[in-house]
Structures are given as structure tokens and as C-alpha cells.
Amino acid sequence: MLSYRHCLLGSAALLAFMGGPLNSPVEAQAPAAIIASSGAPIVDSVEPPNWWTGHTINPVRLLIHGQNLFGAHVVMSGAGAGLTASRERVSASGTYLFVDISIDPKSSPGARTLKIVTPKGATTAEFDIDKSLPTAGRYQGFSPDDVIYLIMPDRFSDGDPSNDDPAISRGQYDRTNPKKYHGGDLQGIINHLQYLKDLGVTAIWITPIYDNDNKINADYHGYGAIDFYRMEEHFGTLAKLRELVDKAHSLGLKVIQDEVANHTGQNHPWVHDEPTPTWYNGTLQNHLDDTWQTWTLADPHGTAQEQASTVNGWFVNVLPDVNQNDPEAAQYEIQNTLWWLGAAGFDGIREDTFSYVPRSFWHDWNAAINRQYPNVHVVGEVYDGDCGVVSFFQGGRKQADGIDTGVYSLFDFPLFYPSRRVFAQGNSIQDLVKQEAHDWMFTDAGHLVTFLGLHDMQRFMSDTGATPQGLELAQTFLLTNRGIPMIYYGDEIGMLGGNDPDNRRDFPGGFPGDQRDAFTSVGRTPQEDEIFQHVRTLTHLRSSIASLRRGIQKNLYLADQQWVYARIYGGDFALVALNNDTKPATFTFPVSPVLVHDGTTLTDKLGGAGTVQVVHGTVTLTLPARTGAILTR
């Protein structure tokens, strides 16, 4: 079904827009009456607003929005030397103009003037050529050497009360309402970078900072973008974002951007005025509902019809699904990703709703990132507990569809679920070992991002049967096992939280008027501080013991509630022993895989098991209930 706007313009205009080849100048042939009645052109935005000399994308494709753009072409005026315009294309409504801008590699940085000329007149718009940020200390990627810390800016810390209730979105601030803005911002994160450094994390992932909807009260989380080139005013400015990234880098902390290519916010201007007739999959009035049947995408017997609702459906039947099979939409999203990387200096990307986008797009998108920023890594969200489904999306090899997504990492949801069952609910620890027995299905399971919780599920301490001891044992597992561990803000102090939005409570002490400050030891309860100190000990051990980060993993012992595995790296090793039982356990296990000699003394870096000796190629260990040990020479 065509939208009301498209029906007004008529099928002839639509066919003219859709039929033109993308490698030559094209303009929609709007009805003569509309052109005749239109006035002089008006421009209100240019996306992207700037680009860089020497970039791997050249020409850059601009999307110019305004009014009365019928018949428009672009010329350079004033200080426009070094830029050439081509391949103009105007939407059937006359509100969007696509144009390629080629940038001479010798062009000097500075503002340029684009002159948009139509039969009814002309107007100008600014477009900047910028100098690229130095690559040293930026665009570093992430790896098993890192510990990631997930932050929802709105719920972490309010460092700038002046942006709590901005004029443009007045009335969306209310700390008593879990679905409204609470005042957290980028300045709040900056204020607590030293806390994160001391905790021992090495990278922070911040949820989206795009400009979100000002009309509804649920977009504090950042996943309902209405402008992909503008900062959310509640969080700060682009300059403040750059400050955050730079100050994080100065402390040795990486920054990972959260991006969303799958969908837009429900009130994005495109919903009622698409740049192309196929910009979205469907329309507001007629679209598929996303059924989240991700398994159909990996099914070698599947059909396009079977997969359509998953790839083309509107998320929760509300958020408009961008059509990456539209070449203009795909180019727009690729450029937007590279623009944010270039503008802020991010080290990596977390890609939301990864599995609901055509895999062919991810191949092209990831290739474009690697050409410009070869060290930047991406972690994709495939929210599924089936490792057969999740592994289908990891890059490094072509799958049955002939496509290699190229993506470095995925979230290890298949390991998350048994982690909760084992450490919160008390299930057999063998569930974890059996799950990791499927690591062969992944290109590299060591690149998966592992976690005990995140912002889309109830927190660990609110799960059935959860205890502080179970959480600490789970954290021991998380920070010694294969993969790239991720900690959800507040889990380092055992915060409570049910399902969304209760799992996104404010960090105590991050907001004006808070009665205590859990960023400090004196502001934490004894239980919170014990959990914090345990996590801090683990992160620092992981940093100092290379085998915990990079070592191959070998199972040495397995019982119903005990597990011992070795992490072996070069000539070094660490033995990790876990007792998930509710009572102490004594067990003996062989150490021959690590080639350690009889008489060698091993010391528990966590302190609970003291020291043990290797006797006849074995170690006998006693562990208290719900505890772990890290044994090294």
C-alpha cells in the first residue's frame, strides 16, 4: 500500500523516481502542476554535514532535505574549490536531494558553500571539509585483553543538570518515572572515568546517543532515533562526546559506540516523507510485524517468504524497518557509521538488532569500516540462545548463503542462559561445560562478548535463587573464562532490577540529592563493597595474568557442581577451579596438560584455597561453598 503522500503525487512520479539508474543523474518527474506551483528552494539540513579529505569513501553521497527541490542541481560557489557535484536525484515530493560530492585529496580543510539551483531560484547550504583525527590512540578495536563496561548514560550519572529538561523536549525529565529521562549524561560519565579505571575495566560501551523522540517518554535509552546526525540534547553536545572519548583514551579506556541500522524511531521524519519510495520495508499503514524468528535465517531449507517478517518486519510492530536493499538507504547508513567514527574517534561499535538486517548489507558495511579503520571491531547483537543460530552471523567464513558478514564479535547469549541457570538458580555446572563444547561452531569463540546481564533483561541479583555468593562465583567464571567479558553498570555492586525498565535503575550517588554515593567505598553497603572488591580483584588479575586473557582453555576436572579448567598461554598457565555447591568440596584433578612438575607449589590468587602442591601429577583442592580459586605458580 502506498502512503498518502505517494498517492497524491501519482504513480507516474513514483515510477520515474524508482526507475532511474543509480549510476547516473536521476530526477523524479513530479507533475507539472506541482513544479509550477512550487516556490524557491529551501534547505534545512545536509547529511552528512561534513566529510574528510583522503577518505576511502569519495565521493560522499549527501542527503539534502528542504522544500521545493524539484529540478535541483548543485554547484560550488565561493570557497568551493576542490569539490565536484554529480548524480543529483530529487525525491518525488521535492523534499530530498541526493548528490555525490567528490573531494579533491589536495583540498584544504574548511567550510564550503553548496549552491542548490532550481528553475524557481537558488539557495545555499554549508558543507565542511575537515581534517581527520589522528589515529594514534583511537580506533583501537577491542579484544579478549579488554573488559567492557556497559553504561546507559541517562541512568549512570547526572554531571550537567542544565540539560536535564531542555527547552526542545520540555517535560520528559522525571526521576520518579522509570520511562522518562533521569538526567544522566556524558558529563556524568566523564566525572567517573577514574572510578571505571580503578574498577579495572578497559572499555566502556555507551548506549545510543542519537537524537531521540521528543514526543514520547520511553526513548531515554536511545534506540528510537529521529536524527542520526544529531546528539540527544539530554546527553550533551558533539564536543562533549569528543571530550569524553579523548579523556577516556587518556586514561587507557576505550569507547564503544552503540549503533542502530535496523530501524528508526516511530516519529522519524522519514516515516511520513521517505527519501525514496523503498527507504523502509512497508509503510506506517501497511508493514510486516517482526516475528523474531532468527532461526529461519540460518535454515538451509528456508525461503525468502519464511524469512521476510524477521528481516523486513517492524520491530515490536512499531519501529520502522529500514530497507538496506535500497541502495540509497544502504549508502546512507554506511556513511553514517563512518561519520560517527570519524567525528568522535570511537574504538569499536556495538550493533543493535544485528540479525534483523540483510547479511549482505553487513558484509558491505563491515568492509567499508575496515577500509577506513582496519582496527575497529564490531560486536553484533543476535539475541538467541542457540549457538547454531548465533554462530551463523560471526564473520571470518562464508555461510550457506555464500555471505561472510565480516563481523568480529557477537554477544554470547548461548552461554549467558546457562550461566544464569548455574550460578543464580543452582543448576549443575555441567550445563556450562556442555555449552562451551559447541565452541567449534564459531569462527572464534574467544572473540565472543560474554556477560551475566545487560539492559534488556532482569539483573542477576533479581533472578530466581540469586545470592551475593552466587554472583561472585559467576563473576569469577566470567572474568577467567574464554571470551571478552562485559559488566553491566551496577552489577559490580550487585544492584537489583526486574524486567525493563526496572533493570535500568539509577546508579546510587550519580544524581543530585542521592542519599549515598556507591561510587565510593564509604557510600556502599558492606555487601556492595564486598562484591565490588571481588570484581576489582578479578579485573586486575585478568590484566596481570596473560593466560586468563589469551590462553587456550582445557578442562581438567568436571563433576556435578565442580569444574576445573586451565588457561594456557605460551609457557604460562592459570588453573581456575569453581565450586558451585552449597557445601564445601574436596576434589583431585590431573595437571598433566599444563606440564607442571611434581613438587610445584600453586597459590590461589583469590586467597580462599591458600597454597597446594602438585603430587604425582595431580592437585587436591578444597573449596568452600560457592567459591572459586585461581591457581598460579
N, C-alpha and C positions, 0 to 999 in steps of 0.2 A: 504494500500500500504506500502510495506517495504521500509525503507530508503536504499540509495545506499550502505551504509556500510553493512547493513544486507544482501543485495543481494550478495555482494562479498563473505561473509562468508558462505553463503549457508543455506538452511533450516534445514539441519541435526544439525548444530551447534546451531541454534536458538531453535529447539525443545529440545535439550539436556539441554540448559540453562533454558528454561521455565518449563521443566518437573520435575525438581528435587524438592523434598520436602524441605521446609524452615527450618525444624527442624533437618536437618542432613546435613553433609558436602556435597556440590554440586560443581561441576566444569563443565563449558561448554566444550564440546568435540570439540574444534576447529579442522579444517582439519589438518592432519599430516604434510602436506607441510608447513603450516603456522608456526606450532610449530618448525619444523626442521629449518626453515629459521630465526626464531627469535633469538635475542641475549640475553645477560644477562639482568636481570630485572632492571628497573629504577623506582624510586618512587619520585614523586614531590609534593604530598600532602597527608595528613592524616586528615580525618574529622570524628568526632571532633578531634582537636589537643590535647585535654586534657580531663580528667574527674576527679571525686571526689570519695574518699573512703566513704563508708556508704551511697551511693546514692540509691534512690529507683529504678533506672534503673541499673541493674547489672545482667548479663553482658551488656556492652555497645557495640553497633554494629558499627564498623569502616567501612568507605568507603575510601579505599586507591586508589589513582589514579597514574598511571605511564604508563610504556611501558613493553611489554614482560613479562606479569604476568601469562602466561599460566602455569598451574600445580603448582601454588604457594601455599605454606603453611607458617604459621607464627610460629616462635619460639622465646623465650626470650633469650637474651644474656646480658652479663654484669650485671648491677644492675636491673635485671628484676624480682627479687623475688616478689611473691605476685600476679603475673598476669598469666593467663592461656588463651591460644587461642583455639578457636574451630569454627566449622561451616564455614570454608572457602568456598568462592564461587567466581569464576572468570567469568567476562563477556566474551561474545563470541569474542570480539575484543582484549581481553588480556590487556585492559587498566584500568579495575576496579577490585579490590579485596575487597569483603565483608568478614569481620571476626568478631566474637564475642570475646571480651576481658573481662574475669571475673576478678574482682579486690577483692583481699582478704581484708575484712574490717580492718584487722590489718596492712595493707600496709602503709608505711610511705610516705609522700609527696616527690616528686622529679621526675627527668627525668628518663624515661625508654627507652630501646632500643628494637625496634621490628626488628627481622631479617626475611626478606622475602626471602624464598628459593624456587628456581625453578629448573627444570632439567638442565637449562643453566647457573646457577650461583646463587649468593645471593647478597642482598643489605640490608641496614639498614635504619630505619626511627625513628625519636624521637616521643615519646608519653609521656605526662606528667601526673602525679598524683598530684592533687592539694588539698590543704586544703580548705574546704568550707568557704565562707564568713560568718561572724557572722550574725545571723538572726535578732538580735536586731536592730531596726530602718530601716530594709529592708523588702522587700516582704510584704508590709503592706496592699495591696489592695487599693480600693477606694470605696466611698460610698456617700450618699446624704450629708454627712458632708463636702464634698470637692467641690471646684470649679476648673475645669480643664481649662488649657490654652494651646491651640494648636499652636505649633511652627513648621514652615518649616525652618530647620537650615540654608539653603542656602539663605533665604530671611530675616532673622531676624537681624543678626549682624556678621560682619567680625572681629573676635578677633585675627586672626592669618594670616596676609597677605602672609606668606610664603607658605601656602598651596592653594593659590588662583589658581595657574596654575601649578600643579605638573608635573614633567617630564613624568610620565607614561601616562598622559592624556593631553598632551600639546594642547592648542588651544581651550579648552572647556570653558574658562573663558571669559566672555564679558558682562559687566553690561548693555550695550545698547541693548542686545538681550534677550527678555523675556524667551527664551527657552534654554539659556545657564546658566552655573554657574555664580553666582554673588559674591561669596566669603564668604558667611555666613558659620559659623562653630560652633563646640561645644565650643570653647573658647569664641566666641561671646555670647553664652547663659550664660556661667559661669560669664562673665563680667556684666550681667544684672539680675542675680538672685535676687539681693536686690530690683531691680525695680519690679520684679514679687511679691516678698514678700510684698512690700509696696502696690501694687495694690490690694492685698488681695486674690490672687489665692492660692490654696494649692497643686496643682498637675500640672505638665507640661507633655503634650503629644508631643513627637518629631516624625516627620515623619521618614521613614526608613533610617537607617544608614548603611545598607549593601553596599558592593562594587557594584557599578553600571557600566553600559556600558561606555567604553571609546571611542567608535566609533561613537555614535550618540549624538545629542546635546539636547535631551529632558529628560534626566534622572536625572537632578538635584534634582527632587522630591523624588527619592529613590525607586520608585516602579518597577524598571527594573533590579533586582539583577542578577549579573553574578557570584557571590561568596557569599554564605550565611554564611560563617565563617570569612569573611574579612571585615574590616571597609572601608567605602568610603574615599579615600585619601583626597578628598576636605574638609572633615569634621574634620578629626583628627585621632587619634590612639585609640586603645582599652584602653590604660592607660588614655588618655584624657577623654574617655567616663566614666571610673570609677571615675575619678576626678569630672566630672560633677555630677554624681549621688551622690557621697559622699558629695559634697558641698551643693547640693540641700537638701539632708537629714539633714545636719547640720543646715539648716535654716527652717526646718519643711516642706519642699516641697517634694512631692512625684514625681516619674518619671515613665511615662508610655511609653513602647516601642511599636512602630508600626511594626507589622509583616505581612508578605505576604506568605501564604501557597498555594494559588490558582494557582499561575503562577510564571514563571521566566522571566528574560529579554530575548529579542529575540536573543541576541548573547551569551547566556549562553553556555558554552562548551557542556553541555548535549544535546543541540539541534542537534549537528552533531555526538555525540557519547554518546548514552544513557547508563547509568549503567545497566539497564535491558531492554528487548525489550518492556516492557509496562510501562516504567517510566513516559512517557507522554501519554495523550489521543490523539492519532493520531501522525502524523509526520509533518515536515515542508511542505512537498508536499501534504499531504492528512489529513485534520483535519476539524472538525466542527467549525463554527463560533458561538461565544456566542451570543445568541439572547436576553439574559437578561429577559427571561420570568419567573421571580421568582415565580409568582403565580402558575405555573404548579407544583412546588414542594410541595405546600400546598394543592393541589387539591386532595380530596379523590377519585376522579374518574380518576385521571391522570394515565398515563402509562410511563414506562421507556423510550419508544421511544419518547414520548412527552417531557420528561424532559431532554433528552440527550444533546441537544445543550446548555442548561443552565448550566448543571453540567460539561459537558465534552468539551464544546466549548472553543476555544482560545480567550482570552479577546481582544476585538476590532479586532478580527481576526488576531492578530499579536503576542500576548504574549502567549508562550507555556503553556498549561494547564497540571499541574502535576496530575498524576493519583494516588490518595490516596487509591484506591483499590488494588494497587500494594503493597504488604506487606513491601517490602524493602523501597519504597518511603515513605510510611506512617511512618515507624520507623525512617527514616532519618529526617523527618520534626518534629516529636515529640522530638527527641533528640536535634535538633537544637534549638527549643524553650527553652528547659530546659538548654541548654548550655548558651544561652544569659542571662537567668535569673541568672544562677549561676556565670557567669563571671562578670556581671555588677551590680547585686543587684536591678534590677527593681522592682517596686511595682505592676505593672499591665501591661496588654497587650491590645492594640487596634489591632483587626484582620481585615485586609483589605479583601474586596470581600468575605465576610463570607458566603453568600448564594449560592455561586457557587461551593462549596466543599461538598462532600457527608456528610450528617448529622451523619452517623455512625462514620466517622473519628473524627468529633468534639466531640462526646461522649468519644472516647478513648483518644483523645488529652487532653481534659479538665480534665479527670480523672487522667492522668499522671501528669499534673500540680498540681492538688490538693493533690496527694500523697506526692509530694516533697515540695510544697509550698502552704499549705492549705489556706493561707490568700490572695494569689494573685488572683485578679479578672480580668476578660476579658470583653471587650466591642466589640461586633461584628458589622460590617457594613452590614446592609441589606438595600440597597438604594431603598426604596419603600415607597410610601405614604399611602399604605393600611395597617391599623393596623392588619387586619386579616392575612396578609402575614407576617408582621414583628413579630407579637406575636408567630407565629409558630416556630420561632427559639430561643426564650428565654428558658433557662433551668429551671429545677425545676419540670417538669412533662413530661410524655411521650405523644407524639402526635399520630395522627392516624397511623403513620408508625411504632409505637412502640419504638421510639427513643427519649431519653431525651438528648439534646445537652450538658446540664450541664453549659451552659454559663450564667454568672451572669447578664450581661447588654447588651443592644443593643442601637444603636442611634435612637432617637425618630424622624425619618423622618415624620411619620404621623402627629406629632404636629408642625414640622418645617414649612410645607407648609401653614397651616392656620395662623401661626404666621406672616409670611411674608405678606399674604393677608390682615391681620387685621392691623398690625402696620405700614407697608410700604404703602400699597395700599388703606387703609382706609375702608376695608370691615367691616361688623358687627362683633363685638367682640363675638357674639354668636357662631361664627364658632369655636372658641377655646373651648368653653364650650361643644359644641356638640362632638368635637373630644375627649375630656377627658372623656366624658360619655362612651366611649368604653374601658376605662382602665381595665375593668373586663376581657378583653380578654388576658391580660398579666399575667404571673405568679406574677410579682410585678412591676407595673408601676413606683413605686418610685425608682427603680434601673435603669430606662432608662436615657441615657445621652441626655439632651435637649440642643438646640443650636439655634442661629439665623443665622448662616452661618459657612461655613468651606471652605476648599481649593478646592472643586470640583464644586463650583457654584459662581455666581456673589455675590459681597458683598452687605450687607444690604443697604448701602448708595448709591448704584448704581441701586437698584431696582426701579421699576416704582412707583413714588409718594413718595419716601422716603424723610424724613426730619430729622434733628437732634432731634426734639421733639419726633417724632415717634420712633426713635432709642432709646432714653432714656426711653420712656414708655415700649418699648419691653424689654429693659434690666431690668426694674423693674419687669415685668412679669417673665422673665427668672430666676431671682435670688430670687424670692419669691415663685415660684410655685413648685409643686412636681417634683422629679427627681434629676439628678446630672447635674448641669449646666456646660456648656463648652463655653469658649470665644475663638474666632479665633483671632490670633495675629493681632493687628492693629484695631480691632473693638472697643477697649476701647478708641480710639481717632477718630473713625468714618472714617477710611480710605476708599477710593473709590476703585473700581475694578470691571471690567466687567467679562465676562466668562474667563475660563482658557486660557492663563496664566496671564491675566491682573489682576485677583483676587489674585495674588501672588507677589504683588509689594514689593520692599524693604522697611523695616521699616525705616522711616526717622531718621537719626542720628546713625544708626547702622553700617555705612560703611565709609571708609576713603573718604574725600572730600565732604561729605554731607554738605549742606549749613545750616542745622539746626538739632537740636537733640531733637526729640519728646520724648525721654526717660526722659527729664527734663521739668518742668513746663515752664521755660523761652523759651524753644525751641518749645513749642506747640502754635498753634494759639488759640485765645480766645475760639473759638468753640470747638476745640480739647480738650482743658483743661477742659471745662465745661463737656463734655462727660466723660472724664477721671475721674474727681472728682465725677461724679454721679455713675459711676461703682464702684469706690473705696468705696464710702459711702455704696453702696448696699452690696458689698462683706463683709465689716466689720460688717454691721448689720446682715447679714446671719450668720456670725461667732459667734456673741454675743447673738443672739436670737435662742434658740434651736428649737422652734416651726417652724421657717422658714426652717429648715433643716429636721427635723424628724416628724413634726406634720402631723396628718391626715388632709385631706382637705375637707371642707364643703362649698357649695355655699350658700350665704346669700341673694344675690340680683343679678338680671340679667335684663338688658334692651338692646336695640339695640346696644348702644355704651358704656354702663357702666356694670361693673361686680365687685362684692364684694365677696371674699372668705375668710374663716377663716382657719388658720393653728393652730391646737390644739395639744398640747403635754403635757401630764400629767395635771397639774393644770395651765399651762401657755397657752397663745394664742397670735396670731397676726392677725389683720384684714387687708387684702390687698384690696384696692379699686382702680380701674382703670377707667379712663375716656378717651375713645378713640375718643371722638367727637372733632370737630374743634371749639367748643364753650364751655363755662363753663356749668357745670351741677350740679344741686342740687337734691339729692335723699335721701329717708329714707329707712332704712332696719332694719330687726329684728336682735337681737344679742342673742336670747334665746339659740341657740345651744352651745354657749360658756359659759353659766351660769354666766353672769356678771350682777351685781346688778344695779338697778336704782341709779342714782347719781354718778356712777363711771365716772371719767374723763379719757378720752383716748387721747393720744398725738401722733401726726403724726411725726414719726421719720425722714421723709424726709422734714418736715418743711412747706410744702405748704398749708396744711389744718389746721395748728395750733392745737387747742385742741377742743374736743367735749365732750358732756356728754350723758350718757345713760338716756333716758326718756321713761317711760312706755315700757321698754324692746326694745327700738329702738334707732337708731342713725341717725341723719340728717347731711348730709355731703355736702359741696360744694367744687368742684374741678375745677380748671382752665382747659382750653382745653389741651388735650393730656398730661395729668399728672396723677400721681398715689400717693397713700398715704399708709403708713404702720402704723397702729394704735395699740398701746400697752398701758397697764396700767402704 
